[in-house]
């Protein structure tokens, strides 16, 4: 009787592989149906004027032209040119001001900060977004966002060498005092939406990281302007918030505090369980904060975890799994690398962003799985981060 066992052994792995490939194909089609690729809203700002020659990088030259186009005469800086982006987010506008100052465009930065000063909340959190040029806070169902207090403080401090800080002291004081007022018995702020633009049930790193940067910046401004009471109060809040952040978010600094920490074995770093990596961990290090070894390790780990097959970065592990890269988060890692002296990583990420601009040279909000640009173009936040990254590669950026 013939023995076919050897043939069956050879055949079985092929059959298993064929079945697995079929499942993968069905899964891919299902994922494409459930997570369709976003479309490009527009190629860029119509009729924008390029700046004069002399800007060192073509990428930066186009970025500056787009910021010029997105900034209205009164300093209101649109997050994007079209539809739901055509408003002023304090977060995005703060980065625009800092980017301008990084290339010594202090007059332009002053107009941006001047608009923010005009619309500042006299008490409470900054609104999620404001109309332009009117400056009214939009009542569109989005909750106020506490991270704005941190970003505005940082941008004002970043521009200190070229602007009259005293002019912005009321805005600085109100933002700093609001951060202090938000800290609870655990020394963490109350829950707030952050750049993910969704309601949150607990404090996230997306809010805490900019608040830490903001408090450091506020202390420096208060000291320079001679306000010792604020220096003392804000420094105390900074110390409390810093300790609470390390206590609740260390050692990996995920988006939300880890539910548990696994100690693998002696000599091996403990691993936080759940919480999920978030690109905003970059704001815990340079140029937003002095370097610390555990934070650097967390930034590098998050970059590895969040890098997509197309080469860009997704906002976080808890973000939707669709293979789409977001350019602001990719640029945040580029800026972080440049500020930490990791030139090769910064240049590689800038090159990736450069390669995936639209036909007009604008930086889009997203890059699809197939490497096509998508979402709004240009996006002010990405554009500003690219300028800051290029500046950091040319000279050290100040760190609060």
N, C-alpha and C positions, 0 to 999 in steps of 0.2 A: 504494500500500500504506500502511495506517494506521500512524503512529508512536506507540507507547504508552510510550516511554521516560520521558516526564515523569510519567505516571501511576505507573510503576513506581518512580521516584525518590521520589515522595510516599508510596507505599505501604510501601516498604522500612523506613524508620525506625519506623513504627507496628508492623510485624511484629516487629522486633527488640525494641522496648519491651515488647510483649505476651509474648514469650518470656522476657525478663528478669524481668518481674513474676511469671510462672509459676514460674520458678526460685526467686525470693525467697519466694513463698508456700510452696513445698515445703520450702525451707530453714527457714523460720520454724516450720512444723509439726514438722519433724525436730528443731529445737532445743528446742521445747517438750516433745517426747517424751524427748529425752536430758537436758534440764535442767528437770524439772518445778518449778513454783514451790513454795517451802516454805510450810507451813501455820503458822498462829498456834497456839502451844501452849496459851496461856491468856490471858484478857483482862487479868489483873493479879493482885495478891495479895488473896485473899479477906479481907474484914473489916478492911482497914487503916484506921487513923485519920488524918484530916487534921490537920496542925499548926494552931495557933491563927492567927487573922487577923493580918495585919501583914507577911506575906511579900510582897514587892513584885510578883512575877510569878506568875500562876496556874501556869505551867509549872514554875517552881521550887518552888512550894508542893506540887504533886503529886510532884515528884521527891524532896523531903525526906520526904514521907510514905512513899514507896516505900522509901527507904533505912532509915527507921525500921522498916518491916515486914520488910526483909531482914536486919536486924541482930539477932542473938540476944542474950539478956541478958549473956553473957560476952564480947561483942564480936565473935564470929564473924560475919562478914558474907558472906552467900550471894551468889554471882554471879547467881543467879536462884532463883525459888521452886520450880521443878519439876524432876523427873528429874535428868538429867546436869548441870544447872546448880546443883543444890542442894549445892554445896561451896564451900570458900573458896579462891580463887585469890589468891596474894600480890599479883599485878598489880592485880586489881580492888579488893582490900581497900586497897591503898595509895592508889588514887585516891579511894576512899570517905573515907579519913582526911583526905586533902588537901581534898576538897570540904567536909567538915565544918568544917575549920579556916578555909576561905575565907569562911564565914558565922559564924565565931567560936563554933562548937559544939565547944569544946575537950574537954569532958567526954566527949562521944560519940566524938570522934576518939581520945581516950586509951584508950577501951575497945577500939577496933579495933586500934590499935597494940599494946595490951597482949596481945591474943590472938595477934598475929603474934610478939610477943616470947616468948610461951609455947611456940609451936610451932617456933621458929627452928631451923635446922640448926646443930649445934655445929661442923660442918665440912662443906664441900662446897656444892653448889648447893641453892637452894630447890626443893622439890617443885613439880610442876605444879599440884596442888591437894590440899586437905586436907579430911578429914571434919569435920563440925560437929554437935554441939559438942565431940566427942572430941578433934579435932586431930590425928588420925593421918594420915600421908602415904598417899595412895591408891596401891596397887600395881595399876594398871590398864593397864600397858603404856606409859604416857606417860613420857618421859624427864624428869629434873629440868631446870629452865629457868633459865639464868643471869640472864636479865633481871630476875628477882625481886630479886636483890641490888641492882640499880640503883634499882628502883622503891621498895623499902623505905627506902633511904637518902634518896631525894628526899622521900618523904612525911614521914619523921621530921623532916628539916630544915624542910620547909614549915610544920610545926606548932610550930616552935621557940618562937614568942612566947607560946604558951599552955600548953606542957607542960614538965615537968622532963626536960630532955634527958639528964641523967646516968642516969636510970632506964633509958634505952634504949641506953646505951653498949655493953654486950656485943653486942647485936644489930647495932648500927652497925659495931663493930669487925670482927665476923665477916663481915659482908657486904662491907665494904671490902677486907679482907684476901683474900677469895675472888676478887674482881675482879682484884686484883694478881696472884694466883697463876695466873690463867687466861691472862694475856698471854704470847704465844709470842715466838719470835725475830723475827717480823715486827711485833711490838707489837700484834697483834690477838688477841682471845680465841679459844679453841677453838670449834668449831661447837656450836651449841645450838639446840633448838627455841625459838621465840618465840611471839608472840601468834597466829601462824598455826596453832599446835598441830600441827606435823608434824615428823618428823625432818629434819635439815639436814646437808648434807655440807660446808658451809663457813660461816664467820661471816656473819651477816646484819645489815643495818641495824636490824632489829627487836630485836636483842640489843645492838648497839653503842651506839645512841642512848641508851637508858636507862642504860647503864653510864657513859657520859660525864656524864650528869646526876647519876647516883649518886655518882661520884667528886668532882664539884664540891661536891655537898651534903655528902659525908663530910668533905672538907677543911675546910669551914666549921664543921661540928659539932666536929671534932677541935680546931680552933683555939679555938672558944668554950669548950670544956671543958678546955683546957690539956693536950693530948696532942701535943707537938711531933714525936715520932717518926712518928706516923701522918700528921701534916700533911706531913712531908717525903716519906714513902714514897708516899702517895696522890697528892700533887701531881706527883711524878715519873711515876707511872703515867698520870695524867691527861694530862700533856704528851706522853708517848709515844703514847697511844691517840689523842689529838686529831690529832697529826701523821700517824699511820698512816691514820686515817679520811679525812683530806683527800687523802692520797696514793693510797689504793686506791679511794675512792668518789667523789672529786670528778671533774668539776665538777657532776654532776647528782645525786649521792647516791642511787643506785638501791638496790634491795633487796640485791643482791649486787654485788660489784665488776664494772664493765664489762669485757667481754672485750677491747675495743679502744676507742680514742678516735679519732674522725674530725675532722681539722682541715680545715674547709671552705675558708676563705680568710683572709688576714690581716685582723684586725679583727672577725672573726666568732667568737663563743664556740664552742669545740670541743664535739662531741656524743659522749656515751658510747654505745657500742653494746652492746646486750643489757643484762642486769641487771634492767631493769624498774622503773618508778616504784613506790613504796610509800608509803602514807599515814603511816608512822612517821617520814618525813622531817620532819614537823612538830615532832618532839621535838628536832631539832637547833637550833630557834629558840625564841623566847619562847613561854610562860613557863618553859621548861625550860633554856634557854641564852641567853646574850646574843645580840643580833641581829648577823648578818653578811650583807652584801649577796649573796654567792653562794648562801648557804643560803636567803635570802628568795626569790631567783629560782627555786631548786629547788623550794621549797614551792609557789609559785604555779604553776609548770609542772606539778607532780604533781597539784595540784587540778584543773587543766584536763584533764589526761589521764585521771584516774580518775573524773571526774563522769559519771554514767550518764544515759540519756535521761529517767529518772523524777526527776532532780534531786538525788539523793543520790550517795554515793561508794562505790566498791568498794575493798577493801583494797589491791589492787595490780594491775599489768599482767599478772602471772603468775597471778593468781587466775582461777578459772573464769569464762568469759564467759557469764553467764546473765542479765545485766541487772538483777540484784538489788542493791540498795544496803544497806550495813551501817551501822547508826546509830553505833557507836563511832567509826568512821573519819570519818564525816560530822561528828561532834561534835569530833573532833580538829582538823579544819580550821577549825571554828567557833572553838574555843579559841585556835588559832594566830592567826587573824585578829584576834580581840579583843585578844590580848596584844600584837600588832604595831601596833595602832592602826587596823586596817582595819575600822571599825565597820559599814560597810554590808554587807560580806561576812559578818561574824559574825551580824548581825541577820537576814540573809536565810537563813542556814543554820539558825539557831535557829527561825525561822518555819517552815521546811520540816519540821524535827523536830516542832514543835508541831502542825502540820497532820496528821501521820501517827501520832499516838498512838492507843492502843486506846480502846474505849468507856469504860474506867474511868480514862482519863488517863495510863496507863502508857506508857513509852517502850519500843517493841519492839526486838528485836535486828536485824531486817531490814525492808526495805520492798520489796515485789514490783514487777515491771514494771508491774502494773496499779494501783500505789500502795496496795495493801492491806498492812496490817502483818503480819509473819510472825515466826516464831521465838519465843524466850522473851520474856515481858513481865511485869514490868519487868526490864531488864538493868542490873545495878549499875554497870558500867563506863560505859555511855551516860548513865545517870542522874547519875553523879558529874561527868562531863564537861560536861553541860548546866549544872549548878550552878556549876562553875568558870568556864564561859564567861560566864554571867550576872554572876558576881562580877567578872570581868575587865572587863566593860563598865561596872561601877559604880566600880571603883577598881583601880589597877595591882596585879597580883599580883607577889609577890617572885620574883626570878630568881636561881638559885644561881650 
